[in-house]
Amino acid sequence: MPNKISCGIDFGTSNSTVAIAHEGAIELIPLENNKTTLPSALFFGETTGILYGRKAIDAYLDGEEGRLLRGIKKIIGTSLMDDKTLINSRPTSFLDILAIYLKHLKKEAEQHANQTIENVVIGRPVHFHDNNSVASTQAQESLEDIAKSIGFKNVLFQYEPIAAAFAHETRIKGEKLALVMDLGGGTSDFTVIRLSQSNVNKSNRTEDVLATSGVKVGGTTFDQRISMKFLMSPLGLNSRYRDAFDSQKLYDMPLSVYSDLSDWSRIYRAHSSKSIRQTISLKARALEPDKLEHLLSIQEKQLGYSLLEEAEKAKIDLSDNPATTVTFQPLGTDFKVTVQREIFDRIIEDDIRKIKTTMEECLTKATIQKDQIDMVIMTGGSTELPSIKAFVREQFPDAELSDDHKMDSVGTGLAQYAQHAFSS
């Protein structure tokens, strides 16, 4: 008998979900403590072994010895794929790390289904890399190779916003011309699509998808903006240091370590011995050595992920508050930074502009006017940003807004697609 079960994997920059399709039923599976979302994080503990998701983050925050990695999806298709990083003193390739995480998702799905799963549809952004179709193609090929290396025999891909549309389609009445806004952790993707319950069981939806577009701006971009603007200054960003041979010559602190500490996928670089040695050298010549001492403490104690977590929390707090305060106990009670929504909105203006432009490009490609859109489907955590909500209300005042299941609709839609794609 052929293996009829299949699954959809939404491997996200910030969170992942898995849904299985079997005999006409779609089910999101619990990945951790009955939660269907799993933070895309791994902790390689010296005594705990490999931990995933919230357990990985908790182990790191509790001070367990080991390495935490987050935001690993951003590595796909970049030169970092060929890099290695030290995991418990052993050089380990990022290709292998990605395979370990995806294998865990596969294992959870199979344990829940109580059988081997060979068929998978994996979600992908419209563009892994902006304005670089070759790199995006290579990224998908790399992800396919990884999927097959961990035991999937049949691997297909679907754009994440199209999958989100499929998940919403089962609940709508009549026919709707929908714009899907999928603002995830790493990318913002858009699709214009015709939806109808009568189309749910169609195996080929090509004629219903009018256009897609995407840009590499997402939730982690906003974390980065908060970190660089508010949290890196107390660590020495924008301060100065003296020339090693002429104390009258002053230079701005190099950006590299601060940029690394503000990017989930590159924090490990700031923790490296090479980066620590650079900070020690700069601290000896810094005009504000106390700030470099804070930076050094972050690096030596590998606290970069903890600090960026505070930036992420601040971003979430600003969805409901005009300001929030970031404290960081490892740096003492004097470390207290106020983050204002007004300033945050200002520093992300270019990012929001890119999102708006990409959305408009999608409508233009579909030859659709804004007032023709019947429904706006909003999925992904970044749709909670007040500036995004205000923009949608302004641009589509008469459209129906659908923003339920925003964290798991992509996984559900991928499984629905898998059900039809592997039915024969």
JOWOBEL-V628453 format. One record per helix or strand of 3 or more residues. SS is the DSSP state (H for helix, E for strand). FROM is the first residue (numbers start at 1). LEN is the number of residues. Records with the same first field share a line. If there is no record, write none. Layout:
SS = FROM-LEN + FROM-LEN
This chain:
E = 6-6 + 15-8 + 25-4 + 41-5 + 49-4 + 66-5 + 84-4 + 90-4 + 119-6 + 154-6 + 175-9 + 188-9 + 209-7 + 240-3 + 250-3 + 323-5 + 336-5 + 375-5 + 400-3
H = 53-9 + 72-4 + 79-4 + 94-20 + 133-17 + 160-10 + 197-3 + 206-3 + 219-13 + 233-3 + 256-6 + 264-7 + 273-11 + 289-12 + 304-14 + 329-3 + 341-7 + 349-17 + 370-3 + 381-4 + 386-10 + 409-13
